[in-house]
Amino acid sequence: MCRKKITISGLLCAVLTMSSQLHGASLSLEQTIKQHSAQLLPQALQELEQSVNINSGSMNFTGVKAVGALAEQQLSALGFTTQWLDGREFNRAGHLLASNISDDPLATKIVMIGHLDTVFSQDDAFQAFRRIDDNTAAGPGVADMKGGNAIIINSLRILKKLGLLEKLSIQVLLTGDEESSGEPLQLSKQAIVDAAIWADIALGFENGDNNIGTAMAARRGYTGWTLKVSAQPAHSSQIFTPEVGSGAIFEAARILQSIRTALSSQENLSFNPGLILGGTRINEQSESSSGQAFGKSNVIAKDVIVKGDLRAFSQQQLINAKQVMSEIVADNLPHSHATIEFETGYPPMALSKGNLALLAHYHQASVDLGYGAVVAANPRKAGAADISFAANHVEMALDGLGLMGRGAHTKDEVADLTTLQKNIEKTTLLLVRLIKPNS
């Protein structure tokens, strides 16, 4: 449970009061935001191209730092105090933290979350920004999530032009390991937790489900797991006998099928085995997510290892699923033994009243700007994200506010550039409406 001096009801009251005060002049405010965003769009597109053309695969520390340096220049120009948080303790490049704290101690405190890294390594063939047409661009990380970072920076530029930036206390946190988290996770995500403990509101600029008509009021968590099975090896002619049993591969298959049967019908829960090695000898190489196996068709398999993930909508759903899986794993066939280990993963971002209230304000900003309704996205349509580490420490959280597109994490990643200006404007108007009256 988060401990804040500000309450949900008090914050909502302040937001509603501010919205009411601006209502009479809202048309001119909205038009002013639109004018500023149109003026900034060429610069935003040029900077997006510049950022995408810097390879920043999670393990390319030089590239991640270079993208961070570009963002640092942009935020410093707005008056933000910047700090590079070195990632050596968790074997990653690190994070960029930029802060602009209002002189008003009661100003709303907001953390805006993005990330600098992509899934594309230095030797990947997909390396460059490319305009496909006026509305579409391809490039590594163009939507996930260098476009989201551009929305953060340009919404703050407009806020500065409006003379309202100093009425909010804002931290921008751009992490360097969202796509491949450093370990231990407690250290790699500590900056997010610290920023969230400080903040009242967390805004995430991932591309969510890539639908501009939705935002993420909830996200499923991610937990990795490893199943290990051992059994008695023997000549294949002896399989299923009382003295030998069924072997490791059959036991692993039974366990996986039993878990699938038990869990697959649960709403918003998924269980996926992504790698399996089995045979007489196995050698798993976790760093490269690969391995080797040796076995013969006339020998009963001795060992199996399976690695996968578990995604849950709530902490309780995760706890229940782990218990079911553990019970199935423990009930072994004769002459076999199995264990399962769960990693410390991304926590779920639960659907809360505060998140829904923030979504309502974002929806209203979209409607008032002429861009239509925004509803809660189906959490099954998006993966885990850094905002989940913040959500339990703030009164309100919302994600999926970034640049929309398709094909993320593949060589076919493209961005819908028509959503860049729209989401800059929506974010800006939301931030204005989060300013407390008399600030």
C-alpha positions as CSV (number, residue, x, y, z in Angstrom):
1,M,0.0,0.0,0.0
2,C,1.5,3.4,-1.0
3,R,1.8,6.0,1.7
4,K,1.3,9.5,0.3
5,K,0.4,12.8,1.9
6,I,-2.0,13.3,-1.0
7,T,-5.2,11.2,-1.3
8,I,-6.9,10.0,-4.4
9,S,-10.0,12.0,-3.6
10,G,-8.0,15.1,-2.9
11,L,-6.0,14.8,-6.1
12,L,-9.1,14.1,-8.2
13,C,-10.8,17.1,-6.7
14,A,-7.8,19.3,-7.6
15,V,-7.8,17.9,-11.1
16,L,-11.5,18.5,-11.6
17,T,-11.2,22.0,-10.2
18,M,-8.4,22.8,-12.5
19,S,-10.4,21.4,-15.5
20,S,-13.4,23.5,-14.4
21,Q,-11.3,26.7,-14.2
22,L,-9.9,26.1,-17.7
23,H,-13.2,25.1,-19.2
24,G,-14.2,28.6,-20.3
25,A,-10.8,29.1,-22.1
26,S,-10.4,25.4,-23.1
27,L,-11.0,26.0,-26.8
28,S,-8.2,28.6,-27.0
29,L,-6.0,26.4,-24.9
30,E,-6.5,23.4,-27.1
31,Q,-5.9,25.4,-30.2
32,T,-2.8,26.9,-28.8
33,I,-1.5,23.4,-27.9
34,K,-2.3,22.3,-31.5
35,Q,-0.4,25.2,-33.0
36,H,2.6,24.5,-30.8
37,S,2.7,20.8,-31.6
38,A,2.4,21.6,-35.4
39,Q,5.3,23.9,-35.1
40,L,7.4,21.4,-33.2
41,L,6.5,18.4,-35.4
42,P,9.4,18.8,-38.0
43,Q,11.9,19.0,-35.1
44,A,10.3,16.0,-33.3
45,L,10.5,13.9,-36.5
46,Q,14.1,14.9,-37.1
47,E,15.1,14.0,-33.5
48,L,13.2,10.7,-33.7
49,E,15.1,9.8,-36.9
50,Q,18.4,10.7,-35.2
51,S,17.5,8.6,-32.1
52,V,16.4,5.5,-34.2
53,N,19.6,5.7,-36.2
54,I,21.7,5.1,-33.0
55,N,21.7,1.4,-32.3
56,S,20.8,1.0,-28.7
57,G,20.3,-2.7,-28.2
58,S,20.2,-3.4,-24.5
59,M,23.7,-4.9,-24.4
60,N,25.2,-2.1,-26.6
61,F,26.0,0.1,-23.6
62,T,27.7,2.7,-25.8
63,G,24.6,3.1,-28.0
64,V,22.2,3.2,-25.0
65,K,24.3,6.0,-23.4
66,A,24.4,7.8,-26.8
67,V,20.6,7.8,-27.0
68,G,20.5,8.9,-23.4
69,A,22.9,11.8,-24.1
70,L,20.6,13.0,-26.9
71,A,17.6,13.0,-24.5
72,E,19.8,14.7,-21.9
73,Q,20.5,17.6,-24.2
74,Q,16.8,18.0,-25.1
75,L,15.7,18.0,-21.4
76,S,18.6,20.2,-20.2
77,A,17.4,22.8,-22.7
78,L,14.1,22.8,-20.9
79,G,15.7,23.5,-17.6
80,F,15.7,20.0,-16.3
81,T,18.5,18.8,-14.0
82,T,19.8,15.5,-15.5
83,Q,21.7,12.6,-14.0
84,W,23.0,9.4,-15.5
85,L,22.4,6.5,-13.2
86,D,25.2,4.0,-13.9
87,G,24.2,0.4,-14.4
88,R,27.3,-1.5,-13.7
89,E,25.8,-3.0,-10.5
90,F,23.2,-4.8,-12.6
91,N,25.2,-5.3,-15.8
92,R,23.5,-2.7,-18.0
93,A,24.3,0.7,-19.3
94,G,22.1,2.6,-16.8
95,H,19.3,5.1,-16.8
96,L,18.7,8.8,-17.5
97,L,16.9,10.7,-14.7
98,A,15.8,14.3,-15.4
99,S,14.0,16.5,-12.8
100,N,12.2,19.8,-12.9
101,I,10.8,20.5,-9.4
102,S,8.3,23.2,-8.8
103,D,8.9,25.8,-6.1
104,D,5.3,25.0,-4.9
105,P,5.7,22.1,-2.4
106,L,2.1,21.1,-3.1
107,A,2.5,20.9,-6.8
108,T,1.4,17.6,-8.4
109,K,4.4,15.2,-8.8
110,I,4.5,13.2,-12.0
111,V,7.0,10.6,-13.2
112,M,7.1,10.1,-17.0
113,I,8.6,6.8,-17.9
114,G,10.3,5.7,-21.2
115,H,13.2,3.6,-22.2
116,L,16.4,4.1,-24.3
117,D,17.1,0.5,-25.3
118,T,15.7,-1.7,-28.1
119,V,15.8,-5.4,-28.8
120,F,18.0,-5.0,-31.9
121,S,21.7,-5.8,-31.4
122,Q,24.7,-4.1,-33.0
123,D,25.0,-6.8,-35.6
124,D,21.3,-6.9,-36.5
125,A,20.5,-6.1,-40.1
126,F,17.7,-3.8,-39.1
127,Q,19.5,-0.5,-38.2
128,A,18.1,2.6,-39.9
129,F,15.1,4.9,-39.9
130,R,13.3,4.9,-43.2
131,R,10.3,6.9,-44.3
132,I,7.8,4.7,-46.0
133,D,5.3,7.4,-46.8
134,D,4.1,10.6,-45.3
135,N,2.3,8.8,-42.4
136,T,4.6,5.8,-41.8
137,A,8.2,5.2,-40.9
138,A,10.2,2.0,-40.3
139,G,13.1,1.6,-37.9
140,P,14.4,-0.3,-34.9
141,G,12.6,0.9,-31.9
142,V,10.7,3.6,-33.8
143,A,7.5,2.8,-31.9
144,D,8.9,0.8,-29.0
145,M,9.8,3.2,-27.8
146,K,11.8,6.0,-29.1
147,G,8.6,7.5,-30.4
148,G,7.3,7.5,-26.9
149,N,10.4,9.4,-25.7
150,A,9.7,12.0,-28.4
151,I,6.2,12.4,-27.0
152,I,7.5,13.0,-23.5
153,I,10.0,15.6,-24.6
154,N,7.7,17.5,-27.0
155,S,4.8,17.7,-24.6
156,L,7.2,19.2,-22.0
157,R,8.4,21.7,-24.7
158,I,4.8,22.8,-25.2
159,L,4.2,23.1,-21.5
160,K,7.3,25.3,-21.3
161,K,5.9,27.5,-24.1
162,L,2.6,27.8,-22.2
163,G,4.5,29.0,-19.2
164,L,3.1,26.1,-17.1
165,L,6.1,23.8,-16.8
166,E,7.0,25.2,-13.4
167,K,3.5,24.5,-12.0
168,L,4.2,20.8,-11.9
169,S,7.0,18.8,-10.4
170,I,8.2,16.3,-13.0
171,Q,10.7,13.6,-13.2
172,V,11.5,11.9,-16.5
173,L,13.0,8.5,-16.2
174,L,14.3,6.8,-19.4
175,T,15.6,3.4,-18.5
176,G,18.4,1.5,-20.3
177,D,17.2,-2.1,-19.8
178,E,13.5,-2.4,-20.3
179,E,13.9,-4.8,-23.2
180,S,16.5,-7.0,-21.3
181,S,16.4,-6.3,-17.6
182,G,19.6,-6.2,-15.7
183,E,20.1,-8.4,-12.7
184,P,19.5,-8.4,-9.8
185,L,16.1,-6.9,-10.7
186,Q,15.9,-5.2,-7.4
187,L,18.8,-3.0,-8.4
188,S,17.9,-2.5,-12.1
189,K,14.4,-1.3,-11.3
190,Q,15.3,0.6,-8.1
191,A,15.3,4.0,-9.9
192,I,11.7,3.4,-11.0
193,V,10.6,2.5,-7.5
194,D,12.3,5.5,-6.0
195,A,10.7,7.9,-8.6
196,A,7.3,6.4,-7.9
197,I,7.6,6.7,-4.2
198,W,8.3,10.4,-4.7
199,A,5.5,10.8,-7.3
200,D,1.7,11.1,-7.1
201,I,1.2,10.0,-10.7
202,A,3.1,7.7,-13.1
203,L,2.7,8.0,-16.9
204,G,4.2,5.4,-19.3
205,F,4.9,6.1,-22.9
206,E,5.1,2.6,-24.3
207,N,3.0,1.9,-27.4
208,G,0.6,-0.4,-25.5
209,D,-1.6,-2.4,-27.9
210,N,-0.9,0.1,-30.7
211,N,-4.4,1.4,-30.8
212,I,-4.7,5.2,-30.4
213,G,-8.2,4.7,-29.0
214,T,-6.9,2.8,-25.9
215,A,-4.5,3.3,-23.0
216,M,-3.2,0.8,-20.5
217,A,-5.0,1.2,-17.1
218,A,-3.7,-2.3,-16.2
219,R,-0.9,-4.5,-17.3
220,R,-0.1,-8.1,-16.7
221,G,3.0,-9.0,-14.9
222,Y,5.8,-11.3,-16.1
223,T,7.4,-14.1,-14.3
224,G,10.0,-16.5,-15.8
225,W,10.1,-20.1,-14.7
226,T,12.4,-23.1,-15.2
227,L,11.2,-26.7,-15.1
228,K,13.8,-29.5,-14.6
229,V,12.9,-33.2,-14.9
230,S,15.1,-36.2,-14.4
231,A,14.3,-39.8,-14.8
232,Q,15.9,-43.3,-15.0
233,P,17.7,-43.9,-18.3
234,A,17.6,-47.3,-19.9
235,H,17.2,-49.1,-23.2
236,S,14.0,-47.9,-25.0
237,S,12.6,-51.4,-24.9
238,Q,12.1,-51.1,-21.2
239,I,10.0,-47.9,-21.2
240,F,6.8,-48.0,-19.1
241,T,7.9,-51.0,-17.2
242,P,7.6,-50.9,-13.4
243,E,11.3,-51.0,-13.0
244,V,12.1,-48.1,-15.3
245,G,9.1,-45.8,-15.7
246,S,8.3,-43.4,-18.5
247,G,11.5,-41.3,-18.9
248,A,12.1,-37.6,-18.5
249,I,10.5,-36.4,-21.8
250,F,7.2,-38.1,-21.1
251,E,7.1,-36.7,-17.6
252,A,7.9,-33.2,-18.9
253,A,5.1,-33.5,-21.5
254,R,2.7,-34.7,-18.8
255,I,3.5,-31.8,-16.6
256,L,3.2,-29.2,-19.3
257,Q,-0.1,-30.6,-20.5
258,S,-1.5,-30.8,-17.0
259,I,-0.6,-27.1,-16.4
260,R,-2.1,-26.2,-19.7
261,T,-5.4,-27.9,-18.8
262,A,-5.4,-26.3,-15.3
263,L,-4.6,-22.7,-16.3
264,S,-5.5,-22.1,-19.9
265,S,-9.1,-21.2,-19.3
266,Q,-8.3,-18.5,-16.7
267,E,-9.1,-15.0,-18.0
268,N,-6.0,-12.8,-18.5
269,L,-3.6,-15.5,-17.5
270,S,-1.1,-17.1,-19.9
271,F,1.5,-19.8,-19.5
272,N,4.1,-20.4,-22.2
273,P,7.0,-22.9,-22.5
274,G,9.4,-21.2,-24.9
275,L,12.5,-23.5,-24.8
276,I,12.8,-27.2,-24.2
277,L,15.9,-29.5,-24.2
278,G,15.7,-33.2,-23.5
279,G,17.7,-36.4,-23.9
280,T,20.6,-38.4,-22.5
281,R,22.7,-35.2,-22.0
282,I,21.6,-31.6,-22.1
283,N,23.6,-28.3,-21.9
284,E,21.5,-25.1,-21.5
285,Q,23.2,-21.8,-22.2
286,S,21.0,-19.2,-20.5
287,E,22.8,-16.1,-21.7
288,S,22.0,-16.9,-25.3
289,S,18.6,-18.6,-24.7
290,S,19.9,-21.7,-26.4
291,G,21.5,-25.1,-25.7
292,Q,22.4,-28.5,-26.9
293,A,20.9,-31.9,-26.3
294,F,22.1,-35.4,-27.1
295,G,19.9,-38.4,-27.2
296,K,19.1,-41.6,-29.2
297,S,15.8,-43.0,-30.2
298,N,16.7,-46.3,-28.5
299,V,17.6,-44.7,-25.1
300,I,15.1,-43.4,-22.6
301,A,15.7,-39.7,-21.9
302,K,17.4,-38.9,-18.6
303,D,16.9,-35.1,-18.4
304,V,14.7,-32.3,-19.6
305,I,14.8,-28.6,-19.0
306,V,12.0,-26.3,-20.0
307,K,12.0,-22.5,-19.7
308,G,9.0,-20.3,-20.1
309,D,6.9,-17.4,-18.8
310,L,3.8,-16.8,-16.8
311,R,1.7,-13.6,-17.1
312,A,-0.9,-12.7,-14.6
313,F,-3.4,-9.8,-14.2
314,S,-3.1,-9.5,-10.4
315,Q,-0.8,-10.5,-7.7
316,Q,-3.3,-13.0,-6.3
317,Q,-3.8,-14.6,-9.7
318,L,0.0,-15.0,-9.9
319,I,0.2,-16.6,-6.5
320,N,-2.6,-19.0,-7.3
321,A,-1.0,-20.0,-10.6
322,K,2.3,-20.6,-9.1
323,Q,0.7,-22.9,-6.5
324,V,-1.1,-24.9,-9.1
325,M,2.0,-25.3,-11.2
326,S,4.1,-26.3,-8.2
327,E,1.5,-28.9,-7.1
328,I,1.5,-30.5,-10.6
329,V,5.3,-30.5,-10.8
330,A,5.6,-32.2,-7.4
331,D,3.2,-35.1,-8.3
332,N,5.7,-37.2,-10.4
333,L,5.4,-40.4,-12.3
334,P,7.3,-43.4,-11.0
335,H,11.1,-43.2,-11.3
336,S,11.1,-39.5,-12.2
337,H,11.7,-36.3,-10.3
338,A,10.8,-32.7,-11.2
339,T,11.3,-29.2,-9.8
340,I,10.2,-25.8,-10.9
341,E,11.8,-22.4,-10.0
342,F,10.2,-19.0,-10.5
343,E,12.2,-15.9,-11.2
344,T,11.5,-12.5,-9.6
345,G,9.7,-10.8,-12.5
346,Y,7.6,-7.8,-13.4
347,P,4.7,-7.3,-11.0
348,P,1.2,-6.8,-12.4
349,M,-0.1,-3.3,-12.7
350,A,-3.6,-3.8,-11.2
351,L,-6.7,-2.1,-12.4
352,S,-7.4,0.5,-9.7
353,K,-9.9,3.4,-9.2
354,G,-7.1,5.9,-9.5
355,N,-5.9,4.4,-12.8
356,L,-9.4,4.5,-14.2
357,A,-9.8,8.1,-13.0
358,L,-6.6,9.1,-14.8
359,L,-7.8,7.3,-17.9
360,A,-11.0,9.3,-17.7
361,H,-9.0,12.5,-17.8
362,Y,-6.9,11.3,-20.7
363,H,-10.1,10.3,-22.5
364,Q,-11.5,13.8,-22.0
365,A,-8.4,15.4,-23.2
366,S,-8.6,13.3,-26.4
367,V,-12.3,14.2,-26.9
368,D,-11.7,17.9,-26.3
369,L,-8.9,17.9,-28.9
370,G,-11.2,16.2,-31.4
371,Y,-9.5,12.9,-31.4
372,G,-12.3,10.7,-30.0
373,A,-12.7,8.4,-27.1
374,V,-9.9,6.5,-25.3
375,V,-10.9,3.4,-23.4
376,A,-9.0,0.8,-21.3
377,A,-7.0,-1.6,-23.4
378,N,-7.3,-5.3,-23.0
379,P,-4.2,-6.3,-21.0
380,R,-3.9,-9.5,-23.1
381,K,-2.9,-7.3,-26.0
382,A,0.3,-5.9,-24.5
383,G,3.3,-7.2,-22.7
384,A,4.9,-6.2,-19.4
385,A,6.5,-2.8,-19.0
386,D,8.5,-0.7,-16.6
387,I,5.5,1.2,-15.3
388,S,4.5,-1.9,-13.3
389,F,7.3,-1.3,-10.9
390,A,5.8,2.2,-10.3
391,A,2.1,1.4,-10.2
392,N,1.9,0.1,-6.6
393,H,3.6,3.3,-5.3
394,V,1.5,6.0,-6.9
395,E,-2.2,7.1,-6.6
396,M,-2.7,6.9,-10.4
397,A,-0.9,5.2,-13.3
398,L,-1.5,5.1,-17.0
399,D,0.6,3.6,-19.8
400,G,0.3,3.1,-23.6
401,L,0.6,6.9,-24.3
402,G,3.3,6.5,-26.9
403,L,3.7,6.4,-30.6
404,M,1.5,3.8,-32.2
405,G,2.7,1.3,-34.8
406,R,3.0,-2.4,-35.5
407,G,5.6,-5.2,-35.7
408,A,7.5,-4.2,-32.6
409,H,10.5,-6.5,-31.8
410,T,10.7,-7.5,-35.5
411,K,12.4,-6.2,-38.6
412,D,8.9,-5.2,-39.7
413,E,8.6,-2.5,-36.9
414,V,6.9,0.6,-38.2
415,A,5.3,3.7,-36.6
416,D,2.1,5.4,-37.5
417,L,3.4,9.0,-37.6
418,T,-0.1,10.5,-37.6
419,T,-0.3,9.5,-33.9
420,L,2.9,11.5,-32.9
421,Q,1.3,14.9,-33.0
422,K,-2.0,13.7,-31.6
423,N,-0.4,12.0,-28.6
424,I,1.9,14.9,-27.9
425,E,-1.2,17.2,-27.7
426,K,-3.2,14.7,-25.6
427,T,-0.3,14.4,-23.1
428,T,0.2,18.1,-22.9
429,L,-3.5,18.8,-22.2
430,L,-3.6,16.0,-19.6
431,L,-0.5,17.6,-17.9
432,V,-2.2,21.0,-17.9
433,R,-5.3,19.5,-16.3
434,L,-3.2,17.9,-13.6
435,I,-1.9,21.3,-12.4
436,K,-3.5,22.1,-9.1
437,P,-5.5,25.3,-8.8
438,N,-3.6,28.3,-7.4
439,S,-0.3,26.7,-8.3
